[in-house]
Amino acid sequence: MQPRKRNLRSLNTGACIQSIILFGFIILLLWLDISKQLPLYINPKFIILTQLSYLVLIPMFVIQIIDVLLPTYSVYEHHSHKPSMIGKYTPFFIILLLAFAIPENTLNANLVNSKGLNNSTKIPTASLKDLPRPLAPVFRQMDTIKVTNLNYTEAMFEINNYPSDYEGKKITMDGFVFQSLELANSQISLVRYVVMCCTADSLPYGLMCEGIETKKYPDGTWLSIEGIIRRSTYDGKDAATIKITSLQKIEAPKDPYVYPYN
């Protein structure tokens, strides 16, 4: 056996790598925060938690820097084998590289099928009777139901699950086009993503729409429409369809998601 070597001064490689990783994540979060991109990934009400994380990450970074600067000594034997630093920290560097290299993007119509579109009644009729409907009286009194970011989820729930209550009412809403194979030639779905916590748990919600010119707009096209709510049938159940009276192509909003309960 080779004799041990003691008190050999060496660079604290682990602390150095950890410092680089922590610095990378701090810069990433600051960049997303300053450039106002955080709402593309998380619900805005949780942004404050991300900002508070600086209070943890920055002290951790300072501690790691101190570990790097202080002299360290190791005791080892010639035949000993250290675990690979490359394999240990590679996943963190890959995450940072992808985060900075991949351009910002939003959820689009291509993901609607995989996530499942909520545009029909999926709650048993018996259960519907017991659910609270705080905005139902408000919607009933409106001559025209104006669907906004603030009432989007409630409006989709009410109109999709209680179409008979709103039959004949005028409605205005914005969303992007999704053309499902199950829909007729003159029908599309007008959709928006609803984000509860983060985009990973987002779900597409929307309404079926019917009009002569709808099919000329490809998936993902943003439209602003006016129309009249009609009762229809989808998958053997009562559903709502908007008979479009006018529509206009619009630019995608800067923040395309809807955040309920904000």
C-alpha atoms as an extended CHARMM CRD file, in Angstrom:
* protein
*
       262  EXT
         1         1  MET       CA              0.0000000000        0.0000000000        0.0000000000  PROA      1               0.0000000000
         2         2  GLN       CA              1.2800000000        3.4550000000       -0.8810000000  PROA      2               0.0000000000
         3         3  PRO       CA              1.8820000000        5.7740000000        2.0670000000  PROA      3               0.0000000000
         4         4  ARG       CA             -0.6770000000        8.4720000000        2.7290000000  PROA      4               0.0000000000
         5         5  LYS       CA              0.0380000000       12.0650000000        1.8210000000  PROA      5               0.0000000000
         6         6  ARG       CA             -1.2190000000       14.5710000000        4.3590000000  PROA      6               0.0000000000
         7         7  ASN       CA             -1.9060000000       18.2710000000        4.3880000000  PROA      7               0.0000000000
         8         8  LEU       CA             -1.6510000000       18.6860000000        0.6440000000  PROA      8               0.0000000000
         9         9  ARG       CA             -3.1130000000       22.0490000000       -0.3160000000  PROA      9               0.0000000000
        10        10  SER       CA             -5.7060000000       21.7790000000       -3.0810000000  PROA      10              0.0000000000
        11        11  LEU       CA             -8.4540000000       23.7560000000       -4.7800000000  PROA      11              0.0000000000
        12        12  ASN       CA            -11.9290000000       23.1030000000       -3.4510000000  PROA      12              0.0000000000
        13        13  THR       CA            -13.2420000000       21.9870000000       -6.8400000000  PROA      13              0.0000000000
        14        14  GLY       CA            -16.6790000000       21.0590000000       -5.5580000000  PROA      14              0.0000000000
        15        15  ALA       CA            -17.3050000000       24.4520000000       -3.9870000000  PROA      15              0.0000000000
        16        16  CYS       CA            -16.0440000000       26.1630000000       -7.1470000000  PROA      16              0.0000000000
        17        17  ILE       CA            -18.4730000000       24.2650000000       -9.3880000000  PROA      17              0.0000000000
        18        18  GLN       CA            -21.3460000000       24.7900000000       -6.9620000000  PROA      18              0.0000000000
        19        19  SER       CA            -20.6120000000       28.5310000000       -6.9530000000  PROA      19              0.0000000000
        20        20  ILE       CA            -20.8280000000       28.6320000000      -10.7390000000  PROA      20              0.0000000000
        21        21  ILE       CA            -24.1330000000       26.7170000000      -10.7130000000  PROA      21              0.0000000000
        22        22  LEU       CA            -25.6670000000       28.9570000000       -8.0300000000  PROA      22              0.0000000000
        23        23  PHE       CA            -24.5120000000       32.0730000000       -9.8740000000  PROA      23              0.0000000000
        24        24  GLY       CA            -26.0650000000       30.7170000000      -13.0750000000  PROA      24              0.0000000000
        25        25  PHE       CA            -29.4560000000       30.1440000000      -11.4390000000  PROA      25              0.0000000000
        26        26  ILE       CA            -29.3930000000       33.5770000000       -9.7850000000  PROA      26              0.0000000000
        27        27  ILE       CA            -28.6930000000       35.2440000000      -13.1370000000  PROA      27              0.0000000000
        28        28  LEU       CA            -31.4070000000       33.1290000000      -14.8190000000  PROA      28              0.0000000000
        29        29  LEU       CA            -34.0770000000       34.1250000000      -12.2720000000  PROA      29              0.0000000000
        30        30  LEU       CA            -33.0200000000       37.7890000000      -12.3770000000  PROA      30              0.0000000000
        31        31  TRP       CA            -33.1300000000       37.7610000000      -16.1780000000  PROA      31              0.0000000000
        32        32  LEU       CA            -36.6280000000       36.2250000000      -16.2370000000  PROA      32              0.0000000000
        33        33  ASP       CA            -37.8030000000       38.6670000000      -13.5770000000  PROA      33              0.0000000000
        34        34  ILE       CA            -36.3700000000       41.8210000000      -15.1370000000  PROA      34              0.0000000000
        35        35  SER       CA            -37.5180000000       40.8750000000      -18.6550000000  PROA      35              0.0000000000
        36        36  LYS       CA            -41.0480000000       40.1460000000      -17.3290000000  PROA      36              0.0000000000
        37        37  GLN       CA            -40.9490000000       36.5690000000      -18.6250000000  PROA      37              0.0000000000
        38        38  LEU       CA            -41.8560000000       34.8560000000      -15.3510000000  PROA      38              0.0000000000
        39        39  PRO       CA            -45.6250000000       34.9470000000      -16.1230000000  PROA      39              0.0000000000
        40        40  LEU       CA            -44.8730000000       32.7290000000      -19.1400000000  PROA      40              0.0000000000
        41        41  TYR       CA            -43.9020000000       29.9800000000      -16.7160000000  PROA      41              0.0000000000
        42        42  ILE       CA            -45.7390000000       30.5340000000      -13.4230000000  PROA      42              0.0000000000
        43        43  ASN       CA            -48.9050000000       32.1530000000      -12.1210000000  PROA      43              0.0000000000
        44        44  PRO       CA            -48.1410000000       35.8420000000      -11.3440000000  PROA      44              0.0000000000
        45        45  LYS       CA            -49.3070000000       35.4530000000       -7.7480000000  PROA      45              0.0000000000
        46        46  PHE       CA            -46.3260000000       33.1450000000       -7.1500000000  PROA      46              0.0000000000
        47        47  ILE       CA            -43.7450000000       35.5620000000       -8.5790000000  PROA      47              0.0000000000
        48        48  ILE       CA            -43.1840000000       37.0240000000       -5.1110000000  PROA      48              0.0000000000
        49        49  LEU       CA            -42.0380000000       33.5690000000       -3.9580000000  PROA      49              0.0000000000
        50        50  THR       CA            -39.5030000000       33.4600000000       -6.7790000000  PROA      50              0.0000000000
        51        51  GLN       CA            -38.2260000000       36.8940000000       -5.8010000000  PROA      51              0.0000000000
        52        52  LEU       CA            -37.9300000000       35.8000000000       -2.1660000000  PROA      52              0.0000000000
        53        53  SER       CA            -35.7560000000       32.8990000000       -3.3040000000  PROA      53              0.0000000000
        54        54  TYR       CA            -32.9750000000       35.4520000000       -3.8920000000  PROA      54              0.0000000000
        55        55  LEU       CA            -32.7630000000       35.7620000000       -0.1050000000  PROA      55              0.0000000000
        56        56  VAL       CA            -31.7420000000       32.0950000000       -0.0080000000  PROA      56              0.0000000000
        57        57  LEU       CA            -29.6930000000       31.7560000000       -3.1920000000  PROA      57              0.0000000000
        58        58  ILE       CA            -27.4770000000       34.8260000000       -2.7120000000  PROA      58              0.0000000000
        59        59  PRO       CA            -26.2920000000       33.8730000000        0.8390000000  PROA      59              0.0000000000
        60        60  MET       CA            -25.6760000000       30.3390000000       -0.4270000000  PROA      60              0.0000000000
        61        61  PHE       CA            -23.5770000000       31.7670000000       -3.2520000000  PROA      61              0.0000000000
        62        62  VAL       CA            -21.5410000000       33.9110000000       -0.8320000000  PROA      62              0.0000000000
        63        63  ILE       CA            -20.8820000000       30.8760000000        1.3790000000  PROA      63              0.0000000000
        64        64  GLN       CA            -19.7000000000       28.8670000000       -1.6130000000  PROA      64              0.0000000000
        65        65  ILE       CA            -17.3570000000       31.6850000000       -2.6730000000  PROA      65              0.0000000000
        66        66  ILE       CA            -15.8600000000       31.7260000000        0.8270000000  PROA      66              0.0000000000
        67        67  ASP       CA            -15.3090000000       27.9610000000        0.5820000000  PROA      67              0.0000000000
        68        68  VAL       CA            -13.5180000000       28.4610000000       -2.7320000000  PROA      68              0.0000000000
        69        69  LEU       CA            -11.2300000000       31.2140000000       -1.3880000000  PROA      69              0.0000000000
        70        70  LEU       CA            -10.2870000000       29.5180000000        1.8670000000  PROA      70              0.0000000000
        71        71  PRO       CA             -7.3170000000       27.1130000000        1.6820000000  PROA      71              0.0000000000
        72        72  THR       CA             -8.3100000000       23.4630000000        1.8710000000  PROA      72              0.0000000000
        73        73  TYR       CA             -6.2650000000       20.4040000000        2.6670000000  PROA      73              0.0000000000
        74        74  SER       CA             -6.9120000000       16.8260000000        1.7420000000  PROA      74              0.0000000000
        75        75  VAL       CA             -5.7430000000       13.4580000000        3.0040000000  PROA      75              0.0000000000
        76        76  TYR       CA             -5.7990000000       10.7270000000        0.4140000000  PROA      76              0.0000000000
        77        77  GLU       CA             -4.1570000000        7.5610000000       -0.7620000000  PROA      77              0.0000000000
        78        78  HSD       CA             -2.7840000000        6.9530000000       -4.2400000000  PROA      78              0.0000000000
        79        79  HSD       CA             -5.2230000000        4.1430000000       -4.9480000000  PROA      79              0.0000000000
        80        80  SER       CA             -8.3150000000        6.0100000000       -3.8400000000  PROA      80              0.0000000000
        81        81  HSD       CA            -10.9120000000        7.0450000000       -6.4290000000  PROA      81              0.0000000000
        82        82  LYS       CA            -13.0340000000       10.1920000000       -6.2010000000  PROA      82              0.0000000000
        83        83  PRO       CA            -16.5270000000       10.2310000000       -7.7420000000  PROA      83              0.0000000000
        84        84  SER       CA            -16.6610000000       12.0020000000      -11.0720000000  PROA      84              0.0000000000
        85        85  MET       CA            -17.4120000000       15.7300000000      -10.7240000000  PROA      85              0.0000000000
        86        86  ILE       CA            -18.5440000000       15.8340000000      -14.3530000000  PROA      86              0.0000000000
        87        87  GLY       CA            -21.3000000000       13.2800000000      -13.8920000000  PROA      87              0.0000000000
        88        88  LYS       CA            -22.4280000000       14.8290000000      -10.6160000000  PROA      88              0.0000000000
        89        89  TYR       CA            -22.9620000000       18.3620000000      -11.8780000000  PROA      89              0.0000000000
        90        90  THR       CA            -23.6550000000       17.8650000000      -15.5890000000  PROA      90              0.0000000000
        91        91  PRO       CA            -27.5080000000       17.8980000000      -15.2160000000  PROA      91              0.0000000000
        92        92  PHE       CA            -27.3810000000       21.3650000000      -13.6230000000  PROA      92              0.0000000000
        93        93  PHE       CA            -25.2420000000       22.7640000000      -16.4340000000  PROA      93              0.0000000000
        94        94  ILE       CA            -27.5540000000       21.2040000000      -19.0440000000  PROA      94              0.0000000000
        95        95  ILE       CA            -30.5900000000       22.8620000000      -17.4000000000  PROA      95              0.0000000000
        96        96  LEU       CA            -28.8720000000       26.2630000000      -17.3910000000  PROA      96              0.0000000000
        97        97  LEU       CA            -27.6590000000       25.8790000000      -20.9630000000  PROA      97              0.0000000000
        98        98  LEU       CA            -31.1390000000       25.0060000000      -22.2330000000  PROA      98              0.0000000000
        99        99  ALA       CA            -32.7480000000       27.8080000000      -20.2110000000  PROA      99              0.0000000000
       100       100  PHE       CA            -30.4970000000       30.4430000000      -21.7940000000  PROA      100             0.0000000000
       101       101  ALA       CA            -30.2570000000       28.9080000000      -25.2730000000  PROA      101             0.0000000000
       102       102  ILE       CA            -33.9090000000       28.0990000000      -26.0050000000  PROA      102             0.0000000000
       103       103  PRO       CA            -35.9180000000       31.2290000000      -26.8980000000  PROA      103             0.0000000000
       104       104  GLU       CA            -39.0170000000       32.1200000000      -24.9180000000  PROA      104             0.0000000000
       105       105  ASN       CA            -42.1520000000       30.4530000000      -26.1860000000  PROA      105             0.0000000000
       106       106  THR       CA            -45.7640000000       30.0490000000      -25.1390000000  PROA      106             0.0000000000
       107       107  LEU       CA            -48.1090000000       27.0950000000      -25.1710000000  PROA      107             0.0000000000
       108       108  ASN       CA            -49.8130000000       26.8310000000      -28.5420000000  PROA      108             0.0000000000
       109       109  ALA       CA            -52.5500000000       24.9900000000      -30.3980000000  PROA      109             0.0000000000
       110       110  ASN       CA            -50.2770000000       22.0030000000      -31.0720000000  PROA      110             0.0000000000
       111       111  LEU       CA            -50.5360000000       20.9550000000      -27.4150000000  PROA      111             0.0000000000
       112       112  VAL       CA            -54.3150000000       21.1480000000      -27.0970000000  PROA      112             0.0000000000
       113       113  ASN       CA            -54.8680000000       17.5200000000      -28.1060000000  PROA      113             0.0000000000
       114       114  SER       CA            -52.3230000000       16.1920000000      -25.6400000000  PROA      114             0.0000000000
       115       115  LYS       CA            -53.6830000000       18.2500000000      -22.7450000000  PROA      115             0.0000000000
       116       116  GLY       CA            -57.3560000000       17.7210000000      -23.6090000000  PROA      116             0.0000000000
       117       117  LEU       CA            -59.7550000000       20.5230000000      -24.4720000000  PROA      117             0.0000000000
       118       118  ASN       CA            -62.3360000000       21.4510000000      -21.8470000000  PROA      118             0.0000000000
       119       119  ASN       CA            -65.2040000000       22.5930000000      -24.0460000000  PROA      119             0.0000000000
       120       120  SER       CA            -67.9480000000       20.1680000000      -23.0830000000  PROA      120             0.0000000000
       121       121  THR       CA            -69.7980000000       19.0170000000      -20.0140000000  PROA      121             0.0000000000
       122       122  LYS       CA            -67.6500000000       16.5550000000      -18.0880000000  PROA      122             0.0000000000
       123       123  ILE       CA            -69.3070000000       16.8730000000      -14.6830000000  PROA      123             0.0000000000
       124       124  PRO       CA            -72.1940000000       14.5150000000      -13.8420000000  PROA      124             0.0000000000
       125       125  THR       CA            -75.5680000000       16.2370000000      -13.9360000000  PROA      125             0.0000000000
       126       126  ALA       CA            -76.2760000000       15.3070000000      -10.3140000000  PROA      126             0.0000000000
       127       127  SER       CA            -73.0740000000       17.0120000000       -9.1770000000  PROA      127             0.0000000000
       128       128  LEU       CA            -73.7790000000       20.1790000000      -11.1800000000  PROA      128             0.0000000000
       129       129  LYS       CA            -76.7560000000       20.9760000000       -8.9660000000  PROA      129             0.0000000000
       130       130  ASP       CA            -74.5370000000       21.2020000000       -5.8940000000  PROA      130             0.0000000000
       131       131  LEU       CA            -71.8000000000       23.4000000000       -7.3560000000  PROA      131             0.0000000000
       132       132  PRO       CA            -71.6730000000       27.1230000000       -6.4450000000  PROA      132             0.0000000000
       133       133  ARG       CA            -72.3870000000       29.5670000000       -9.2740000000  PROA      133             0.0000000000
       134       134  PRO       CA            -71.3980000000       33.0010000000       -7.9330000000  PROA      134             0.0000000000
       135       135  LEU       CA            -71.3570000000       34.7220000000      -11.3380000000  PROA      135             0.0000000000
       136       136  ALA       CA            -74.5220000000       33.1400000000      -12.7410000000  PROA      136             0.0000000000
       137       137  PRO       CA            -76.7860000000       36.0470000000      -11.6510000000  PROA      137             0.0000000000
       138       138  VAL       CA            -74.3070000000       38.5390000000      -13.1090000000  PROA      138             0.0000000000
       139       139  PHE       CA            -74.1390000000       36.7810000000      -16.4800000000  PROA      139             0.0000000000
       140       140  ARG       CA            -77.9280000000       36.4440000000      -16.6600000000  PROA      140             0.0000000000
       141       141  GLN       CA            -78.3820000000       40.1980000000      -16.2380000000  PROA      141             0.0000000000
       142       142  MET       CA            -75.8970000000       41.0650000000      -18.9910000000  PROA      142             0.0000000000
       143       143  ASP       CA            -77.2630000000       41.8620000000      -22.4310000000  PROA      143             0.0000000000
       144       144  THR       CA            -73.8840000000       40.7900000000      -23.8070000000  PROA      144             0.0000000000
       145       145  ILE       CA            -71.5690000000       38.4630000000      -21.8950000000  PROA      145             0.0000000000
       146       146  LYS       CA            -68.1090000000       39.9520000000      -22.1730000000  PROA      146             0.0000000000
       147       147  VAL       CA            -65.5200000000       37.2660000000      -21.5120000000  PROA      147             0.0000000000
       148       148  THR       CA            -62.3720000000       38.7960000000      -19.9950000000  PROA      148             0.0000000000
       149       149  ASN       CA            -59.2130000000       37.5480000000      -18.3050000000  PROA      149             0.0000000000
       150       150  LEU       CA            -60.8640000000       38.0390000000      -14.9190000000  PROA      150             0.0000000000
       151       151  ASN       CA            -64.0310000000       36.0300000000      -15.5880000000  PROA      151             0.0000000000
       152       152  TYR       CA            -62.7440000000       33.5890000000      -18.2150000000  PROA      152             0.0000000000
       153       153  THR       CA            -62.8230000000       30.3500000000      -16.2030000000  PROA      153             0.0000000000
       154       154  GLU       CA            -66.2110000000       31.1440000000      -14.6560000000  PROA      154             0.0000000000
       155       155  ALA       CA            -67.6420000000       32.0530000000      -18.0610000000  PROA      155             0.0000000000
       156       156  MET       CA            -66.3770000000       28.8040000000      -19.6450000000  PROA      156             0.0000000000
       157       157  PHE       CA            -67.7820000000       26.7850000000      -16.7480000000  PROA      157             0.0000000000
       158       158  GLU       CA            -71.1730000000       28.4760000000      -16.8480000000  PROA      158             0.0000000000
       159       159  ILE       CA            -71.7080000000       28.4430000000      -20.6120000000  PROA      159             0.0000000000
       160       160  ASN       CA            -70.3790000000       24.9250000000      -21.1930000000  PROA      160             0.0000000000
       161       161  ASN       CA            -72.2550000000       23.3330000000      -18.3170000000  PROA      161             0.0000000000
       162       162  TYR       CA            -75.4920000000       25.3580000000      -18.3970000000  PROA      162             0.0000000000
       163       163  PRO       CA            -75.9930000000       26.2010000000      -22.1040000000  PROA      163             0.0000000000
       164       164  SER       CA            -79.7770000000       26.4120000000      -21.7850000000  PROA      164             0.0000000000
       165       165  ASP       CA            -79.4280000000       29.2760000000      -19.2610000000  PROA      165             0.0000000000
       166       166  TYR       CA            -77.6410000000       31.4300000000      -21.8010000000  PROA      166             0.0000000000
       167       167  GLU       CA            -79.1790000000       30.3920000000      -25.0990000000  PROA      167             0.0000000000
       168       168  GLY       CA            -79.8130000000       33.4360000000      -27.2730000000  PROA      168             0.0000000000
       169       169  LYS       CA            -77.4790000000       35.7340000000      -25.3380000000  PROA      169             0.0000000000
       170       170  LYS       CA            -74.8070000000       37.7450000000      -27.1260000000  PROA      170             0.0000000000
       171       171  ILE       CA            -71.1750000000       37.0730000000      -26.2450000000  PROA      171             0.0000000000
       172       172  THR       CA            -67.7590000000       38.5540000000      -27.0290000000  PROA      172             0.0000000000
       173       173  MET       CA            -64.4460000000       36.8030000000      -26.4000000000  PROA      173             0.0000000000
       174       174  ASP       CA            -60.8650000000       36.4260000000      -27.6190000000  PROA      174             0.0000000000
       175       175  GLY       CA            -58.8650000000       33.2500000000      -28.1010000000  PROA      175             0.0000000000
       176       176  PHE       CA            -56.8560000000       31.1860000000      -30.5260000000  PROA      176             0.0000000000
       177       177  VAL       CA            -58.2560000000       28.7950000000      -33.1080000000  PROA      177             0.0000000000
       178       178  PHE       CA            -58.1740000000       25.0430000000      -32.5920000000  PROA      178             0.0000000000
       179       179  GLN       CA            -59.6990000000       22.7930000000      -35.2200000000  PROA      179             0.0000000000
       180       180  SER       CA            -60.5910000000       19.4040000000      -33.8050000000  PROA      180             0.0000000000
       181       181  LEU       CA            -61.3090000000       16.4820000000      -36.1200000000  PROA      181             0.0000000000
       182       182  GLU       CA            -64.6070000000       15.8820000000      -34.3250000000  PROA      182             0.0000000000
       183       183  LEU       CA            -66.0100000000       19.2720000000      -35.3080000000  PROA      183             0.0000000000
       184       184  ALA       CA            -68.0250000000       20.0210000000      -38.4330000000  PROA      184             0.0000000000
       185       185  ASN       CA            -66.5370000000       21.8910000000      -41.3950000000  PROA      185             0.0000000000
       186       186  SER       CA            -67.9190000000       25.2280000000      -40.2890000000  PROA      186             0.0000000000
       187       187  GLN       CA            -66.9070000000       24.7950000000      -36.6260000000  PROA      187             0.0000000000
       188       188  ILE       CA            -63.8060000000       25.6480000000      -34.6270000000  PROA      188             0.0000000000
       189       189  SER       CA            -62.9630000000       25.9410000000      -30.9540000000  PROA      189             0.0000000000
       190       190  LEU       CA            -61.8180000000       29.2780000000      -29.5610000000  PROA      190             0.0000000000
       191       191  VAL       CA            -59.3790000000       28.4790000000      -26.7840000000  PROA      191             0.0000000000
       192       192  ARG       CA            -57.1350000000       29.9070000000      -24.0940000000  PROA      192             0.0000000000
       193       193  TYR       CA            -54.8230000000       28.2010000000      -21.6240000000  PROA      193             0.0000000000
       194       194  VAL       CA            -55.7550000000       28.4560000000      -17.9550000000  PROA      194             0.0000000000
       195       195  VAL       CA            -52.7410000000       28.3330000000      -15.6220000000  PROA      195             0.0000000000
       196       196  MET       CA            -53.3370000000       27.4370000000      -11.9730000000  PROA      196             0.0000000000
       197       197  CYS       CA            -49.7580000000       27.2470000000      -10.6690000000  PROA      197             0.0000000000
       198       198  CYS       CA            -47.3840000000       26.9250000000      -13.6150000000  PROA      198             0.0000000000
       199       199  THR       CA            -47.5730000000       26.1330000000      -17.3260000000  PROA      199             0.0000000000
       200       200  ALA       CA            -46.9490000000       22.4550000000      -16.5800000000  PROA      200             0.0000000000
       201       201  ASP       CA            -50.4410000000       22.1880000000      -15.0370000000  PROA      201             0.0000000000
       202       202  SER       CA            -52.1540000000       24.4360000000      -17.5980000000  PROA      202             0.0000000000
       203       203  LEU       CA            -55.3340000000       23.3060000000      -19.3370000000  PROA      203             0.0000000000
       204       204  PRO       CA            -56.9630000000       24.6100000000      -22.5210000000  PROA      204             0.0000000000
       205       205  TYR       CA            -60.5050000000       25.9310000000      -22.0240000000  PROA      205             0.0000000000
       206       206  GLY       CA            -62.7530000000       27.2080000000      -24.7590000000  PROA      206             0.0000000000
       207       207  LEU       CA            -66.0430000000       27.2410000000      -26.6250000000  PROA      207             0.0000000000
       208       208  MET       CA            -67.1710000000       25.7760000000      -29.9090000000  PROA      208             0.0000000000
       209       209  CYS       CA            -67.8460000000       28.4180000000      -32.5470000000  PROA      209             0.0000000000
       210       210  GLU       CA            -69.6440000000       28.2280000000      -35.8570000000  PROA      210             0.0000000000
       211       211  GLY       CA            -69.3250000000       30.5210000000      -38.8400000000  PROA      211             0.0000000000
       212       212  ILE       CA            -68.8590000000       30.5600000000      -42.5990000000  PROA      212             0.0000000000
       213       213  GLU       CA            -65.3070000000       31.9380000000      -42.6260000000  PROA      213             0.0000000000
       214       214  THR       CA            -63.9000000000       30.0980000000      -39.6300000000  PROA      214             0.0000000000
       215       215  LYS       CA            -62.0460000000       27.3460000000      -41.5000000000  PROA      215             0.0000000000
       216       216  LYS       CA            -59.7930000000       29.7630000000      -43.3270000000  PROA      216             0.0000000000
       217       217  TYR       CA            -57.9690000000       30.5150000000      -40.0780000000  PROA      217             0.0000000000
       218       218  PRO       CA            -55.2850000000       27.9440000000      -39.1970000000  PROA      218             0.0000000000
       219       219  ASP       CA            -54.7050000000       26.5740000000      -35.7070000000  PROA      219             0.0000000000
       220       220  GLY       CA            -53.1420000000       29.1040000000      -33.3770000000  PROA      220             0.0000000000
       221       221  THR       CA            -54.6460000000       32.1890000000      -35.0770000000  PROA      221             0.0000000000
       222       222  TRP       CA            -55.9460000000       34.6670000000      -32.5170000000  PROA      222             0.0000000000
       223       223  LEU       CA            -59.4640000000       35.9610000000      -33.1240000000  PROA      223             0.0000000000
       224       224  SER       CA            -61.7850000000       38.4170000000      -31.4390000000  PROA      224             0.0000000000
       225       225  ILE       CA            -65.3740000000       37.3490000000      -32.0090000000  PROA      225             0.0000000000
       226       226  GLU       CA            -68.9310000000       38.4220000000      -31.3500000000  PROA      226             0.0000000000
       227       227  GLY       CA            -71.7810000000       35.9730000000      -31.5490000000  PROA      227             0.0000000000
       228       228  ILE       CA            -74.9010000000       34.4260000000      -30.0900000000  PROA      228             0.0000000000
       229       229  ILE       CA            -74.9160000000       31.4210000000      -27.7620000000  PROA      229             0.0000000000
       230       230  ARG       CA            -76.8030000000       28.3970000000      -29.1060000000  PROA      230             0.0000000000
       231       231  ARG       CA            -77.4550000000       24.9840000000      -27.6140000000  PROA      231             0.0000000000
       232       232  SER       CA            -75.9160000000       22.0600000000      -29.4440000000  PROA      232             0.0000000000
       233       233  THR       CA            -74.7680000000       18.5040000000      -28.8910000000  PROA      233             0.0000000000
       234       234  TYR       CA            -71.1750000000       17.3520000000      -28.4400000000  PROA      234             0.0000000000
       235       235  ASP       CA            -70.1880000000       13.7700000000      -27.7150000000  PROA      235             0.0000000000
       236       236  GLY       CA            -73.8330000000       12.9500000000      -27.0080000000  PROA      236             0.0000000000
       237       237  LYS       CA            -74.2900000000       15.6830000000      -24.3960000000  PROA      237             0.0000000000
       238       238  ASP       CA            -75.7140000000       19.1830000000      -24.2920000000  PROA      238             0.0000000000
       239       239  ALA       CA            -73.1210000000       21.7950000000      -25.1670000000  PROA      239             0.0000000000
       240       240  ALA       CA            -72.8670000000       25.4290000000      -26.1550000000  PROA      240             0.0000000000
       241       241  THR       CA            -71.9440000000       26.7660000000      -29.5710000000  PROA      241             0.0000000000
       242       242  ILE       CA            -71.3440000000       30.3910000000      -30.4830000000  PROA      242             0.0000000000
       243       243  LYS       CA            -72.9840000000       31.4190000000      -33.7380000000  PROA      243             0.0000000000
       244       244  ILE       CA            -70.4360000000       33.9770000000      -34.9200000000  PROA      244             0.0000000000
       245       245  THR       CA            -71.8780000000       37.2760000000      -36.1610000000  PROA      245             0.0000000000
       246       246  SER       CA            -68.5520000000       39.0740000000      -36.5740000000  PROA      246             0.0000000000
       247       247  LEU       CA            -64.8950000000       38.2510000000      -36.1070000000  PROA      247             0.0000000000
       248       248  GLN       CA            -61.5350000000       39.9490000000      -36.3920000000  PROA      248             0.0000000000
       249       249  LYS       CA            -58.0280000000       38.5580000000      -36.5250000000  PROA      249             0.0000000000
       250       250  ILE       CA            -55.8860000000       40.0160000000      -33.7310000000  PROA      250             0.0000000000
       251       251  GLU       CA            -52.3140000000       39.8000000000      -32.5090000000  PROA      251             0.0000000000
       252       252  ALA       CA            -51.5630000000       37.2940000000      -29.7510000000  PROA      252             0.0000000000
       253       253  PRO       CA            -51.6040000000       39.1040000000      -26.3940000000  PROA      253             0.0000000000
       254       254  LYS       CA            -48.3020000000       39.6730000000      -24.6470000000  PROA      254             0.0000000000
       255       255  ASP       CA            -49.5130000000       37.4260000000      -21.8290000000  PROA      255             0.0000000000
       256       256  PRO       CA            -51.7150000000       34.8200000000      -23.5180000000  PROA      256             0.0000000000
       257       257  TYR       CA            -52.6390000000       32.8340000000      -20.4070000000  PROA      257             0.0000000000
       258       258  VAL       CA            -55.5460000000       33.1780000000      -18.0070000000  PROA      258             0.0000000000
       259       259  TYR       CA            -54.8280000000       32.9840000000      -14.2800000000  PROA      259             0.0000000000
       260       260  PRO       CA            -57.8920000000       32.1570000000      -12.1750000000  PROA      260             0.0000000000
       261       261  TYR       CA            -58.3120000000       33.3250000000       -8.5950000000  PROA      261             0.0000000000
       262       262  ASN       CA            -55.7580000000       36.1420000000       -8.9350000000  PROA      262             0.0000000000
